[in-house]
């Protein structure tokens, strides 16, 4: 249960980073909300990898670069789910606020990402932990 709570905590931080960067881009640049979201997602992904590695799962037995690449792969797939839901909400409901669409997209991707990270990135397979 502690791991799920920690994952939720890291996810909340990732959400805040994503939302903060998205809001900053939208406020400071004449950016399209679809393009702006790609940048905010990249920053949030890097932040959550470091936090999940430290607080939630611990380092895997893989070298950090391999672990990071695997995390990025799961994160990209999860991000795609998140982005598709975000985009669908904005297309179906054109006046919907982008940050609320972000919340809906993030919720939709949470279970997918937890299962992927816990089973494919931070699994406890054979071999020593290597950094």
Secondary structure as GFF3:
##gff-version 3
##sequence-region A 1 131
A	DSSP	alpha_helix	2	28	.	.	.	ID=ss1
A	DSSP	alpha_helix	33	51	.	.	.	ID=ss2
A	DSSP	pi_helix	52	56	.	.	.	ID=ss3
A	DSSP	alpha_helix	64	92	.	.	.	ID=ss4
A	DSSP	alpha_helix	98	116	.	.	.	ID=ss5
A	DSSP	pi_helix	117	121	.	.	.	ID=ss6
###
